[in-house]
């Protein structure tokens, strides 16, 4: 069975793409989890670019601007729709810059 045009089969993450409204919504759903882990609030939380990876659900790798020159990278797992679970913050990296490449972590 082949994937529809433009879709990725299970495996490697997609190329980095500009963030979309959907990406921002996913990031917003894990913002509180990151704030709790970092014990700080992020008044600015703007998704700027992302990659995704199809697994048994989907991993999102999202670069989020949290300050004028401060960024974090998020790895968010979105389970399959029928599981009806919210996205979860799997991992994150702080102290990133606008130019740091978004890579698997």
C-alpha positions as CSV (number, residue, x, y, z in Angstrom):
1,X,0.0,0.0,0.0
2,X,1.5,3.3,-1.0
3,X,1.0,6.6,0.8
4,X,-1.1,9.3,-0.8
5,X,0.9,11.9,-2.7
6,X,2.7,14.3,-0.3
7,X,2.3,11.9,2.7
8,X,5.1,10.2,4.5
9,X,5.0,6.5,5.4
10,X,6.3,5.4,8.9
11,X,9.9,6.2,9.3
12,X,12.0,9.3,8.9
13,X,10.7,12.8,9.8
14,X,9.6,15.1,7.1
15,X,11.6,18.1,5.9
16,X,11.4,21.2,8.1
17,X,8.4,23.3,7.2
18,X,7.0,26.6,8.3
19,X,4.7,26.3,11.3
20,X,0.9,26.2,10.6
21,X,-2.1,26.9,12.7
22,X,-2.3,23.2,13.5
23,X,1.4,23.2,14.6
24,X,0.6,26.2,16.9
25,X,-2.4,24.3,18.3
26,X,-0.3,21.3,19.1
27,X,2.4,23.4,20.8
28,X,-0.2,25.3,22.8
29,X,-1.6,22.0,24.1
30,X,1.8,21.1,25.7
31,X,2.8,24.6,26.8
32,X,1.6,23.9,30.4
33,X,3.6,20.6,30.5
34,X,6.8,22.5,29.5
35,X,6.2,25.3,31.9
36,X,5.7,22.8,34.7
37,X,9.0,20.9,33.8
38,X,11.0,24.2,33.5
39,X,9.2,25.8,36.4
40,X,8.7,29.1,34.5
41,X,6.1,30.8,32.4
42,X,6.5,31.6,28.7
43,X,4.5,34.7,27.8
44,X,5.7,34.3,24.2
45,X,5.1,30.8,22.7
46,X,5.1,31.0,18.9
47,X,5.6,27.9,16.8
48,X,7.9,28.9,13.9
49,X,8.7,25.7,12.1
50,X,8.2,21.9,12.5
51,X,8.9,18.4,11.2
52,X,6.6,15.5,11.7
53,X,7.1,11.7,11.8
54,X,4.4,9.1,11.3
55,X,4.7,6.4,14.0
56,X,1.7,4.7,15.8
57,X,0.4,8.2,15.8
58,X,2.6,11.2,15.0
59,X,5.7,12.8,16.5
60,X,5.9,16.6,16.0
61,X,9.3,18.4,16.3
62,X,8.4,22.0,16.8
63,X,10.6,25.0,17.2
64,X,8.9,27.5,19.4
65,X,9.9,31.1,20.0
66,X,9.7,31.9,23.8
67,X,11.7,35.2,23.9
68,X,13.1,37.8,21.5
69,X,16.1,35.6,20.7
70,X,15.2,32.5,22.8
71,X,13.7,29.3,21.3
72,X,12.9,25.8,22.6
73,X,12.5,22.6,20.5
74,X,9.6,20.4,21.5
75,X,9.0,16.7,20.6
76,X,5.2,16.1,21.0
77,X,3.5,12.8,20.5
78,X,0.0,12.9,19.1
79,X,-1.7,9.5,19.5
80,X,-4.1,8.1,16.8
81,X,-7.5,9.9,16.7
82,X,-9.5,6.8,18.0
83,X,-7.4,6.8,21.2
84,X,-8.9,10.2,22.0
85,X,-5.8,11.4,24.0
86,X,-4.4,14.9,24.1
87,X,-0.9,15.5,22.7
88,X,1.9,14.8,25.2
89,X,5.3,16.5,25.6
90,X,7.8,13.6,25.0
91,X,11.0,15.7,25.2
92,X,12.3,19.2,24.8
93,X,15.5,21.2,24.4
94,X,16.0,24.7,25.7
95,X,18.6,27.4,25.0
96,X,18.1,27.2,21.2
97,X,18.4,30.0,18.7
98,X,16.5,30.8,15.6
99,X,19.2,29.2,13.4
100,X,19.5,25.9,15.3
101,X,18.4,23.1,13.1
102,X,15.3,21.2,14.2
103,X,16.5,17.6,14.4
104,X,15.4,14.3,15.9
105,X,16.0,14.1,19.7
